[in-house]
Amino acid sequence: MDTLTMALTGQFIADKRMEDFRKLARNQYDSGNLMVAGWCKASNAAMKRGISITEWRQWEALDGFQEWWAETFPEFGGITISDLRAAEHEFWSGMVEGLVAREPWAFSIYAKAATAQKAAEQHNESQLEEWLEESPASGWITQTAEAK
């Protein structure tokens, strides 16, 4: 790892050993070996000097490592806003299909969701009303120079 380059550019730069291990890990993952410990074990046979779990943990702690790793493992990059929007779309599409088909489960889930949404809206409205009803001394209204 060239720490000078990292310091100068502010970017994570993987060394050859990390690059080789990432390739091995991707192949292992695609073959059904999903855990880091398994990749470390496979590295003992595939690399001149295998990767230990201790070394892996050191890599994980490096600033920028997780982002670099996710370039080859997008499934490790977490859920994005687009993923959530897609899931929400699929959920509501399925709900509509269930409602159209007069499925009891769909009506039950819809009723629960509608009730929860109304409760949340009422809760937010009551919090806003409480905040607005507080005295100006609580700090939400600032006094002008003339009023002081």
Backbone as numpy.savetxt, mean C-alpha at the origin, in Angstrom:
# Nx Ny Nz CAx CAy CAz Cx Cy Cz
27.96 -2.13 -3.26 27.11 -0.96 -3.26 28.00 0.27 -3.26
27.81 1.14 -4.22 28.59 2.36 -4.31 27.87 3.44 -3.49
28.25 3.55 -2.23 27.58 4.49 -1.34 27.84 5.94 -1.72
29.00 6.21 -2.33 29.30 7.57 -2.77 28.30 8.00 -3.85
28.07 7.13 -4.82 27.11 7.44 -5.88 25.72 7.64 -5.29
25.34 6.76 -4.35 24.03 6.90 -3.71 23.93 8.25 -3.00
24.96 8.61 -2.31 24.96 9.87 -1.56 24.89 11.07 -2.50
25.60 11.01 -3.61 25.63 12.13 -4.55 24.32 12.28 -5.33
23.71 11.17 -5.70 22.50 11.23 -6.52 21.22 11.14 -5.71
21.30 10.64 -4.50 20.11 10.45 -3.69 19.27 9.28 -4.15
19.80 8.44 -5.03 19.08 7.29 -5.54 19.69 6.00 -5.04
18.84 4.99 -4.95 19.32 3.66 -4.60 19.93 3.03 -5.84
21.11 2.47 -5.68 21.77 1.78 -6.78 22.14 0.39 -6.28
21.60 -0.61 -6.95 21.88 -1.99 -6.55 23.23 -2.44 -7.11
23.89 -3.28 -6.34 25.14 -3.86 -6.86 24.82 -5.13 -7.65
25.83 -5.73 -8.26 25.62 -6.91 -9.10 25.03 -8.07 -8.30
25.47 -8.22 -7.08 24.97 -9.30 -6.22 23.46 -9.16 -6.00
23.01 -7.95 -5.75 21.58 -7.71 -5.57 20.81 -7.97 -6.87
21.38 -7.51 -7.97 20.75 -7.74 -9.28 20.61 -9.23 -9.56
21.68 -9.99 -9.31 21.65 -11.43 -9.55 20.62 -12.11 -8.65
20.57 -11.69 -7.39 19.63 -12.31 -6.47 18.19 -11.97 -6.87
17.96 -10.76 -7.32 16.60 -10.38 -7.73 16.14 -11.23 -8.91
17.02 -11.48 -9.87 16.68 -12.35 -11.00 16.35 -13.76 -10.51
17.19 -14.28 -9.62 16.96 -15.61 -9.06 15.62 -15.64 -8.32
15.38 -14.64 -7.50 14.14 -14.58 -6.71 12.91 -14.52 -7.62
12.99 -13.76 -8.72 11.85 -13.67 -9.64 11.55 -15.04 -10.24
12.61 -15.75 -10.65 12.42 -17.10 -11.19 11.85 -18.04 -10.13
12.36 -17.94 -8.93 11.86 -18.78 -7.84 10.38 -18.47 -7.55
10.07 -17.20 -7.51 8.69 -16.78 -7.23 7.74 -17.32 -8.30
8.14 -17.18 -9.56 7.31 -17.65 -10.67 7.17 -19.17 -10.67
8.10 -19.85 -10.02 8.05 -21.32 -9.93 7.31 -21.80 -8.69
6.79 -20.86 -7.90 6.01 -21.23 -6.73 6.73 -21.10 -5.40
8.01 -20.75 -5.42 8.77 -20.54 -4.19 8.57 -19.08 -3.81
7.64 -18.80 -2.90 7.18 -17.45 -2.66 7.85 -16.72 -1.50
8.65 -17.41 -0.72 9.20 -16.81 0.48 10.70 -16.52 0.36
11.12 -15.45 1.00 12.52 -15.02 0.97 13.44 -16.11 1.46
13.05 -16.81 2.51 13.91 -17.88 3.04 14.19 -18.94 1.97
13.21 -19.24 1.16 13.40 -20.20 0.06 14.34 -19.67 -1.00
14.25 -18.38 -1.27 15.14 -17.78 -2.26 16.58 -17.81 -1.76
16.74 -17.53 -0.46 18.08 -17.57 0.13 18.66 -18.98 0.02
17.84 -19.97 0.30 18.30 -21.36 0.21 18.69 -21.69 -1.24
17.86 -21.27 -2.20 18.16 -21.52 -3.61 19.42 -20.78 -4.05
19.70 -19.65 -3.45 20.89 -18.88 -3.83 22.17 -19.60 -3.48
22.14 -20.47 -2.48 23.33 -21.23 -2.10 23.82 -22.11 -3.24
22.88 -22.65 -4.03 23.26 -23.51 -5.16 23.48 -22.71 -6.44
22.81 -21.59 -6.56 22.82 -20.86 -7.83 23.88 -19.75 -7.91
24.36 -19.29 -6.77 25.30 -18.17 -6.74 26.61 -18.61 -6.12
27.68 -17.91 -6.48 29.01 -18.23 -5.94 28.98 -18.17 -4.41
28.35 -17.12 -3.89 28.18 -16.96 -2.44 26.71 -16.65 -2.21
26.01 -17.57 -1.56 24.58 -17.42 -1.34 24.24 -16.21 -0.47
22.97 -15.83 -0.53 22.47 -14.71 0.27 21.89 -15.27 1.57
22.33 -14.74 2.68 21.78 -15.16 3.97 20.57 -14.29 4.30
19.76 -14.77 5.21 18.60 -13.98 5.63 19.06 -12.69 6.33
20.20 -12.75 6.99 20.75 -11.55 7.63 21.12 -10.51 6.59
21.76 -10.95 5.51 22.11 -10.01 4.43 20.84 -9.44 3.80
19.84 -10.30 3.59 18.57 -9.83 3.02 17.96 -8.73 3.90
17.96 -8.95 5.19 17.38 -7.95 6.11 18.16 -6.63 6.06
19.46 -6.72 5.87 20.27 -5.50 5.71 19.87 -4.76 4.44
19.66 -5.51 3.38 19.24 -4.89 2.12 17.87 -4.22 2.27
16.96 -4.93 2.93 15.61 -4.39 3.11 15.62 -3.06 3.85
16.58 -2.88 4.73 16.65 -1.66 5.53 17.24 -0.48 4.74
17.84 -0.75 3.59 18.45 0.32 2.80 17.39 1.22 2.19
17.61 2.50 2.28 16.69 3.49 1.73 16.61 3.31 0.21
15.41 3.08 -0.29 15.20 2.92 -1.72 15.18 1.48 -2.21
15.60 0.54 -1.35 15.66 -0.85 -1.77 14.28 -1.39 -2.16
13.28 -1.14 -1.34 11.94 -1.70 -1.60 11.38 -1.21 -2.94
11.61 0.05 -3.25 11.14 0.60 -4.53 11.86 -0.07 -5.70
13.17 -0.24 -5.54 13.95 -0.91 -6.58 13.46 -2.35 -6.74
13.26 -3.06 -5.64 12.83 -4.45 -5.68 11.47 -4.57 -6.38
10.58 -3.63 -6.13 9.23 -3.68 -6.69 9.21 -3.49 -8.21
10.30 -3.00 -8.79 10.36 -2.88 -10.24 10.24 -4.26 -10.90
10.80 -5.27 -10.29 10.73 -6.64 -10.80 9.61 -7.42 -10.13
9.18 -6.97 -8.97 8.10 -7.61 -8.22 6.96 -6.61 -8.02
6.23 -6.27 -9.06 5.17 -5.28 -8.89 4.09 -5.74 -7.90
3.96 -7.06 -7.73 2.98 -7.55 -6.78 3.36 -7.21 -5.34
4.62 -6.81 -5.12 5.07 -6.40 -3.79 4.95 -4.89 -3.58
4.54 -4.18 -4.60 4.49 -2.72 -4.54 3.32 -2.15 -3.77
2.44 -3.00 -3.29 1.29 -2.54 -2.54 0.11 -2.23 -3.46
-0.99 -1.93 -2.83 -2.22 -1.63 -3.57 -2.22 -0.15 -3.92
-2.52 0.13 -5.17 -2.55 1.52 -5.62 -3.99 2.04 -5.62
-4.13 3.34 -5.83 -5.45 3.95 -5.94 -6.21 3.31 -7.10
-5.53 3.04 -8.20 -6.18 2.40 -9.35 -6.68 1.00 -9.00
-5.91 0.26 -8.20 -6.35 -1.06 -7.77 -7.63 -0.95 -6.95
-7.67 0.02 -6.04 -8.86 0.21 -5.20 -10.06 0.62 -6.05
-9.82 1.49 -7.02 -10.92 1.90 -7.90 -11.44 0.72 -8.71
-10.53 -0.12 -9.20 -10.94 -1.31 -9.96 -11.74 -2.26 -9.07
-11.28 -2.47 -7.84 -11.99 -3.35 -6.91 -13.37 -2.78 -6.59
-13.44 -1.47 -6.39 -14.73 -0.84 -6.10 -15.67 -0.99 -7.29
-15.14 -0.82 -8.50 -15.96 -0.98 -9.71 -16.49 -2.41 -9.80
-15.62 -3.39 -9.56 -16.04 -4.79 -9.64 -17.08 -5.10 -8.57
-16.89 -4.54 -7.38 -17.84 -4.77 -6.30 -19.22 -4.25 -6.68
-19.26 -2.98 -7.12 -20.56 -2.39 -7.44 -21.18 -3.00 -8.69
-20.37 -3.42 -9.63 -20.91 -4.12 -10.81 -21.57 -5.43 -10.39
-20.90 -6.15 -9.51 -21.46 -7.40 -8.99 -22.72 -7.15 -8.17
-22.72 -6.07 -7.40 -23.91 -5.72 -6.61 -25.10 -5.44 -7.53
-24.87 -4.66 -8.58 -25.95 -4.34 -9.51 -26.48 -5.61 -10.17
-25.57 -6.48 -10.59 -26.00 -7.75 -11.19 -26.85 -8.55 -10.20
-26.41 -8.58 -8.93 -27.17 -9.30 -7.90 -28.52 -8.67 -7.65
-28.59 -7.35 -7.64 -29.87 -6.65 -7.44 -30.82 -6.91 -8.61
-30.28 -6.83 -9.83 -31.10 -7.08 -11.02 -31.64 -8.51 -11.00
-30.82 -9.45 -10.54 -31.24 -10.86 -10.48 -32.09 -11.15 -9.23
-32.36 -10.12 -8.43 -33.17 -10.24 -7.22 -32.58 -11.22 -6.20
-31.26 -11.18 -6.09 -30.56 -12.06 -5.15 -30.68 -11.48 -3.74
-31.14 -12.25 -2.76 -31.29 -11.75 -1.39 -29.97 -11.23 -0.80
-28.84 -11.89 -1.08 -27.56 -11.45 -0.53 -27.23 -10.04 -1.00
-27.58 -9.72 -2.25 -27.27 -8.39 -2.79 -28.08 -7.32 -2.06
-29.36 -7.60 -1.79 -30.19 -6.63 -1.08 -29.71 -6.45 0.35
-29.26 -7.53 0.97 -28.74 -7.46 2.34 -27.47 -6.60 2.40
-26.54 -6.86 1.50 -25.29 -6.08 1.48 -25.57 -4.63 1.14
-26.45 -4.39 0.18 -26.78 -3.01 -0.21 -27.40 -2.25 0.96
-28.29 -2.90 1.68 -28.93 -2.25 2.84 -27.89 -1.89 3.90
-26.95 -2.81 4.15 -25.90 -2.53 5.14 -25.02 -1.37 4.69
-24.65 -1.36 3.40 -23.80 -0.29 2.88 -24.52 1.05 2.93
-25.79 1.07 2.56 -26.56 2.33 2.58 -26.71 2.84 4.00
-26.97 1.94 4.95 -27.11 2.34 6.36 -25.79 2.89 6.89
-24.69 2.23 6.56 -23.37 2.69 7.02 -23.03 4.05 6.43
-23.37 4.24 5.16 -23.08 5.53 4.52 -23.89 6.65 5.17
-25.17 6.40 5.43 -26.00 7.43 6.09 -25.47 7.75 7.48
-25.06 6.73 8.22 -24.52 6.94 9.57 -23.25 7.77 9.51
-22.40 7.49 8.53 -21.15 8.25 8.39 -21.44 9.70 8.04
-22.38 9.93 7.14 -22.74 11.31 6.75 -23.30 12.07 7.93
-24.19 11.43 8.72 -24.77 12.09 9.89 -23.70 12.40 10.92
-22.77 11.47 11.10 -21.68 11.67 12.05 -20.83 12.87 11.63
-20.49 12.94 10.35 -19.68 14.06 9.85 -20.43 15.38 9.98
-21.72 15.38 9.68 -22.51 16.60 9.81 -22.58 17.06 11.25
-22.78 16.12 12.19 -22.87 16.50 13.60 -21.53 17.03 14.10
-20.42 16.45 13.63 -19.11 16.96 14.04 -18.91 18.38 13.54
-19.31 18.66 12.30 -19.18 20.00 11.75 -20.04 20.98 12.54
-21.28 20.57 12.86 -22.16 21.44 13.64 -21.57 21.73 15.01
-21.03 20.71 15.66 -20.40 20.91 16.98 -19.24 21.88 16.88
-18.43 21.73 15.87 -17.27 22.59 15.69 -17.71 24.04 15.46
-18.73 24.23 14.63 -19.20 25.58 14.34 -19.88 26.22 15.55
-20.46 25.39 16.43 -21.14 25.93 17.62 -20.17 26.27 18.74
-18.91 25.86 18.63 -17.92 26.19 19.66 -17.74 27.70 19.73
-17.33 28.15 20.88 -17.13 29.60 21.05 -15.91 30.06 20.25
-15.91 31.31 19.82 -14.75 31.83 19.09 -13.45 31.72 19.89
-13.55 31.65 21.21 -12.36 31.54 22.05 -11.62 30.22 21.81
-12.32 29.23 21.23 -11.66 27.95 21.00 -10.68 28.02 19.84
-10.69 29.12 19.10 -9.64 29.34 18.13 -10.02 29.22 16.68
-11.24 28.83 16.36 -11.55 28.68 14.95 -11.90 30.00 14.29
-12.22 31.00 15.08 -12.42 32.34 14.53 -11.34 33.23 15.13
-10.61 33.92 14.27 -9.59 34.82 14.79 -10.16 36.22 14.90
-9.79 36.89 15.94 -10.30 38.24 16.16 -9.47 39.24 15.38
-10.14 40.25 14.85 -9.45 41.31 14.13 -8.79 42.22 15.14
-7.93 43.07 14.68 -7.21 44.01 15.55 -8.19 44.94 16.24
-9.27 45.35 15.53 -10.25 46.26 16.13 -11.02 45.59 17.26
-11.28 44.29 17.15 -12.07 43.58 18.16 -11.26 43.31 19.42
-9.97 43.32 19.32 -9.12 43.04 20.48 -9.05 44.27 21.30
